[in-house]
C-alpha cells in the first residue's frame, strides 16, 4: 500500500518537458492581454468601419432634411455655366469675325418666379394638414393618448409637413433659377457674337468703300475735285449713308458702354475677390476708358474689352465657389440680381439688332447699281480667278489681325502697361506682317500663272450671268481692294528700306499696273 502510494507520488512529479499548471498571476496577465487586444481591435474597427459609415449616414440624413440641392447637381450647373462663357469668342483679346449674321437664337428658358405661388401652396397644405390632423386626433385621440398630448401631436405633424413642403419648394426654385441663368447666358453669348459680326461687316464695308474710292481715283481724298461724277462709285447719297451708319454705330456703342458699366458696378459686390483676381491674371483683364471721339473700330474694341471684364465677374461669382453654396440663405437673392443684370444686357443687344441689320443692308447696297439691285453677280464670270479671290481673302484676314493687334498696342500704351507686354505684341505683329508678305508673294505668283494661262489659251465662253460687263464692275473693284492696299504698303516699305546712296530705281510691284 505504501509502495503504491510512493509510486503514484513519484509519477505525479512533472518532468521538465511538461508545461506546468498556470498560476493565478498567469491567468490575470492573460486576461489583461486579451482585454487590451480586444479594445485595440474594437477601436480600429470603429475608426475604419463604423465612423465612416456613421458620417455617411449623417450626410444622407442632412441631405434629406436640407433644402439645398445635392452637391453633384450644383457642381454640374456651375460647370455648364462657366463652359458657355469660356468656350465663346467673347473672352478673346479682340472680336472674332464669324462671317455670318444668321445665327439661330436658342429658346430662352425664362421661368416665372415661383416664390409667391409656392409660399401660398405651402400655407394651404399646412392649414389642410393641421385641420385633418386635428379632426382625426379629436375623434380617436381621446381613447389612445391623453388630452394634453393632442396639441403636441398636432404641432409635430404640422412642422414635419411644413418642412417637407419647404424643402421641395426651395429646391424647385433653385432649379428654376439655374435653368433661367443658363438660358440667359446662352442668349447673351449669341446676341453679342451676332452683334459683333454685323458691326465688323459694316466697318469692313465702309473701309472697302473708302479704299475703292482712293484706288479708282489714284489720289488722296483731300485732293478730290468732285465726289459726284458718274464714274465715282461713292456718290453723294452713298457718302451720306456711310456717315449716317457711323453716327448710328457711335450711338449704339455709347448705349452698350453704359449698360456694361452699370452691370459691372452691380456685379462687383457679388464677386469672390480671390477668384476674380485669379481670372483677371488668366485673361489679362485691364480697365479701359470710353473713347467717344475715337473711330468706330476703336470704340468696338473698347466695348469688347469692357465686356470681357464683366464676363470675368460672372465667372467669379461668390455663389459659384468650390463650397456648397446653395446652403447659403442669400443664394436665391444673389442669383436673382445676376439674372436681372443678364436680362438687361440681352434686351439691350436685342434692341439694337434691327438697327444694325438695317445699316448692314444699307452699306451692302452701296456696291449695287440703282437699276440692277437684283442682278449683281455673286461669282465672277471667269471661274479661273477664284484662286485670286481666295488669296485676297487670306490677305484681308492678315490685315484685319494686324489692325486689331495695333489697337491693342495703343490701348496698352494708354493704360501704362509694361514695355515687355507691348514688345510681345509688336513681335506678334511682325510675325503677322511676315506671313502677309509671304501670302502676297503667293498672290503675285498666282496672278502670273493666271496671266500666262490666259495669254496661251483661248478664253472660256462667257456665261449668261457674266454677259453684262457693267454689273461686274463693283464686284471686280471689291476683288482688287486688298491687292491695291497691300501694293501701296509694300511700295512704302521698300522705299523706306532702300539705301540712301542707291540711284537705281526699284522696279514697280507686279500689281501696280493692275491698280
DAFENBEL-V209315 format. One record per pair of residues at least 12 apart in sequence whose ideal C-beta (glycine too) atoms are under 6 Angstrom apart, sorted by the first residue. I is the first residue (numbers start at 1). J is the second residue. Records with the same first field share a line. If there is no record, write none. Layout:
I = J / J
This chain:
67 = 167 / 170
68 = 326 / 327
69 = 174 / 326
71 = 324
74 = 326
77 = 178
78 = 320
82 = 315
84 = 185 / 186
85 = 311
88 = 189
90 = 192 / 311
91 = 283 / 308
94 = 404
95 = 196 / 304
97 = 200
98 = 197
101 = 197 / 198
103 = 190 / 194
105 = 190
106 = 186
108 = 183 / 187
109 = 179 / 180 / 183
111 = 176 / 180
114 = 173
118 = 169
122 = 165 / 169
125 = 165
126 = 162
129 = 161
130 = 158
133 = 154 / 157
134 = 154
137 = 150 / 153
174 = 326
177 = 335
180 = 339
181 = 339
184 = 342 / 343
187 = 346
188 = 342 / 345 / 346
191 = 346 / 349
195 = 349
198 = 356 / 360
199 = 300
201 = 360
202 = 359 / 360 / 363
203 = 296 / 297
205 = 363
206 = 242
208 = 481
209 = 234
211 = 481 / 485
212 = 233 / 477 / 481
213 = 234
215 = 484
238 = 366
241 = 362
245 = 359 / 363
246 = 296
248 = 359
249 = 296
252 = 352
253 = 299 / 303
256 = 303
257 = 290 / 303
259 = 348
260 = 306 / 307 / 310
263 = 310 / 341 / 345
264 = 310
266 = 341
267 = 313
270 = 317 / 318 / 334
271 = 313 / 316
272 = 316 / 318 / 321
275 = 316
276 = 316
279 = 312 / 315 / 316
285 = 309 / 312
286 = 415
288 = 302 / 305
301 = 407
319 = 331 / 334
367 = 474
372 = 471
375 = 471
376 = 471
377 = 465
381 = 462 / 463 / 466
387 = 446
388 = 446
391 = 443 / 446
392 = 482
394 = 439
395 = 439 / 482 / 486
396 = 482
398 = 432 / 436
401 = 432
402 = 429 / 432
405 = 425 / 429
408 = 425
409 = 422 / 425
440 = 486
444 = 510
483 = 511
484 = 515
487 = 509 / 511
490 = 509
